Amino acid sequence: MSLFGAEFLRNINQHLSVEGHDPPDVQFTPCGYLFLASEKGAQQLEENAKLQKKLGAKNELLTPVKLKQKFPWINTDGIALGCHGLENEGWFDPWSLLYAFKRKALSLGVEYIDGEAIGFEFKKMPDLLMDGMEPGSYEGVDKVLVRTESGEIRSVKFGIVIIAAGPYSAKVARMARIGTGDGMLSIPLPVEPRKRYVFCINCKNGPGLNTPLTIDPSGTYFRREGLAGNYICGRSPLPEEEPSVDNLDVDHDFFDKNIWPVLASRVPAFEAVKVKNAWGGYYEYNTYDENGIVGPHPYYINMYIATGFSGHGIQHAPAVGRGVMEMILDGGFETIDLTRMSFDRLIMDRPLIEENIV
Ligand SMILES: Cc1cc2nc3c(=O)[nH]c(=O)nc-3n(C[C@H](O)[C@H](O)[C@H](O)COP(=O)(O)OP(=O)(O)OC[C@H]3O[C@@H](n4cnc5c(N)ncnc54)[C@H](O)[C@@H]3O)c2cc1C
């Protein structure tokens, strides 16, 4: 999925240009990711690297000596192995990508309504028979109730609905009785908001141009932000550290206690950093297995789900969009098989676990 995303971005002009407008500029900065592993995580890192290579990604495994040669600013204490991505990695401006998708969709005739989905209307479909249900008792979803910006409530009839409400997907799913009904409707969509902080720091003599996005074995990461000694960094809280999701306030103690000590030990130049800015955002966190849930809902014949990407949804977005489009238009996956990401895995209890994700 990530390779598909990289290919999509490389050809973004072809995919998302709109006549009469400048081509989209998502400010892609090509730069490898460097995952570091302790003795305990080295085997997993090696297995991940092998799998990624087999699937077409390019990476190199680096011993501590090689790490030091390539990135002299790094302290390799406690590091047994590093894996450095050599192609198709980097960062870009997600807002510009979202805007480019929207502008293209508008140019193709998509109509957007600004509003909040607050409920569904149901429709009896007596002719539809489903395993485990009394004949004649099936009720499908038919309309969505939307509160517009002016406060007006409108009922919108749909042929197909896709639940892709990010951190609030489970809330929208509950409106359709997912997780509150019987049988297949008794299984909730396991997605919830989880607050994550990003800190922007400045360091006068920090690592320079040749700085990959570096991920310490603790999960603490940093990367360069421009060329003026700025970096962004963060780490997901441990389960016992999860902050409240009532607001997006930033806990600066989290940086002082958990992030800065790791940064300063991994990169001695980071002993002297200044936090310049910080912000919080919500992961749409899949509590079941931290991976996207993509595909049809097993009960509703006209509902698809695309959510729960848990921190890697942007890089997967082009592939997910493509997959959902193929399911709807072609009746099945054609270019990328996303079957393993389906809602069915919740029913069959087959988690899709990926080790070493940030
Ligand atoms: C700090 C941070 C760092 C991240 N870093 C990365 C990264 O490096 N790489 C990466 O790939 N991903 C990253 N992510 C994750 C990425 O941002 C998400 O996976 C991605 O944005 C999910 O896209 P989405 O379209 O599923 O959901 P969203 O982008 O959350 O969009 C959901 C939309 O649904 C709307 N909505 C919600 N409820 C309703 C309702 N009731 N009615 C109408 N509309 C509704 C929302 O307003 C929103 O517009 C990061 C996330 C955070 C918070």
The ligand as a Tripos MOL2 file, in Angstrom:
@<TRIPOS>MOLECULE
LIG
   53    58     1     0     0
SMALL
NO_CHARGES

@<TRIPOS>ATOM
      1 C1          0.1760   13.6730   15.1480 C.3       1 LIG1
      2 C2         -0.1580   12.7720   14.0090 C.ar      1 LIG1
      3 C3          0.8460   12.3440   13.1570 C.ar      1 LIG1
      4 C4          0.5460   11.5180   12.0820 C.ar      1 LIG1
      5 N1          1.5570   11.1300   11.2480 N.ar      1 LIG1
      6 C5          1.2760   10.3570   10.1820 C.ar      1 LIG1
      7 C6          2.3050    9.9560    9.2860 C.ar      1 LIG1
      8 O1          3.4710   10.2980    9.4630 O.2       1 LIG1
      9 N2          1.9710    9.1820    8.2300 N.ar      1 LIG1
     10 C7          0.6950    8.7730    8.0130 C.ar      1 LIG1
     11 O2          0.4630    8.0680    7.0390 O.2       1 LIG1
     12 N3         -0.3060    9.1290    8.8450 N.ar      1 LIG1
     13 C8         -0.0470    9.9000    9.9340 C.ar      1 LIG1
     14 N4         -1.0410   10.2430   10.8080 N.ar      1 LIG1
     15 C9         -2.3570    9.6110   10.6550 C.3       1 LIG1
     16 C10        -3.1980   10.2460    9.6040 C.3       1 LIG1
     17 O3         -3.3410   11.6260    9.8770 O.3       1 LIG1
     18 C11        -4.5670    9.5640    9.6070 C.3       1 LIG1
     19 O4         -4.3850    8.1630    9.5120 O.3       1 LIG1
     20 C12        -5.4000   10.0350    8.4200 C.3       1 LIG1
     21 O5         -5.5840   11.4250    8.4500 O.3       1 LIG1
     22 C13        -6.7580    9.3550    8.4550 C.3       1 LIG1
     23 O6         -7.5110    9.8250    7.3840 O.3       1 LIG1
     24 P1         -9.0770    9.6070    7.3740 P.3       1 LIG1
     25 O7         -9.5610   10.2390    6.1180 O.co2     1 LIG1
     26 O8         -9.3980    8.1740    7.6380 O.co2     1 LIG1
     27 O9         -9.6150   10.4060    8.6520 O.3       1 LIG1
     28 P2         -9.5770   11.9660    8.9310 P.3       1 LIG1
     29 O10        -8.4370   12.6090    8.2270 O.co2     1 LIG1
     30 O11        -9.6840   12.1100   10.4120 O.co2     1 LIG1
     31 O12       -10.9060   12.4830    8.2420 O.3       1 LIG1
     32 C14       -12.1680   12.1530    8.7730 C.3       1 LIG1
     33 C15       -13.1470   13.2150    8.3330 C.3       1 LIG1
     34 O13       -14.4500   12.8340    8.7820 O.3       1 LIG1
     35 C16       -15.0950   13.9830    9.2950 C.3       1 LIG1
     36 N5        -16.1460   13.5640   10.2480 N.ar      1 LIG1
     37 C17       -16.0130   12.9510   11.4470 C.ar      1 LIG1
     38 N6        -17.2160   12.7380   12.0110 N.ar      1 LIG1
     39 C18       -18.1410   13.2240   11.1410 C.ar      1 LIG1
     40 C19       -19.5660   13.3160   11.1480 C.ar      1 LIG1
     41 N7        -20.3100   12.8520   12.1620 N.pl3     1 LIG1
     42 N8        -20.1760   13.8940   10.0820 N.ar      1 LIG1
     43 C20       -19.4600   14.3720    9.0360 C.ar      1 LIG1
     44 N9        -18.1090   14.3120    8.9640 N.ar      1 LIG1
     45 C21       -17.4650   13.7500   10.0110 C.ar      1 LIG1
     46 C22       -13.9770   14.7820    9.9570 C.3       1 LIG1
     47 O14       -14.3620   16.1360   10.1140 O.3       1 LIG1
     48 C23       -12.8650   14.5970    8.9420 C.3       1 LIG1
     49 O15       -12.9500   15.5600    7.9280 O.3       1 LIG1
     50 C24        -0.7840   11.0880   11.8740 C.ar      1 LIG1
     51 C25        -1.8020   11.5170   12.7360 C.ar      1 LIG1
     52 C26        -1.4970   12.3520   13.7880 C.ar      1 LIG1
     53 C27        -2.5980   12.8050   14.7100 C.3       1 LIG1
@<TRIPOS>BOND
     1     1     2 1
     2     2     3 ar
     3     2    52 ar
     4     3     4 ar
     5     4     5 ar
     6     4    50 ar
     7     5     6 ar
     8     6     7 ar
     9     6    13 1
    10     7     8 2
    11     7     9 ar
    12     9    10 ar
    13    10    11 2
    14    10    12 ar
    15    12    13 ar
    16    13    14 ar
    17    14    15 1
    18    14    50 ar
    19    15    16 1
    20    16    17 1
    21    16    18 1
    22    18    19 1
    23    18    20 1
    24    20    21 1
    25    20    22 1
    26    22    23 1
    27    23    24 1
    28    24    25 2
    29    24    26 1
    30    24    27 1
    31    27    28 1
    32    28    29 2
    33    28    30 1
    34    28    31 1
    35    31    32 1
    36    32    33 1
    37    33    34 1
    38    33    48 1
    39    34    35 1
    40    35    36 1
    41    35    46 1
    42    36    37 ar
    43    36    45 ar
    44    37    38 ar
    45    38    39 ar
    46    39    40 ar
    47    39    45 ar
    48    40    41 1
    49    40    42 ar
    50    42    43 ar
    51    43    44 ar
    52    44    45 ar
    53    46    47 1
    54    46    48 1
    55    48    49 1
    56    50    51 ar
    57    51    52 ar
    58    52    53 1
@<TRIPOS>SUBSTRUCTURE
     1 LIG1         1 GROUP 0 **** ****
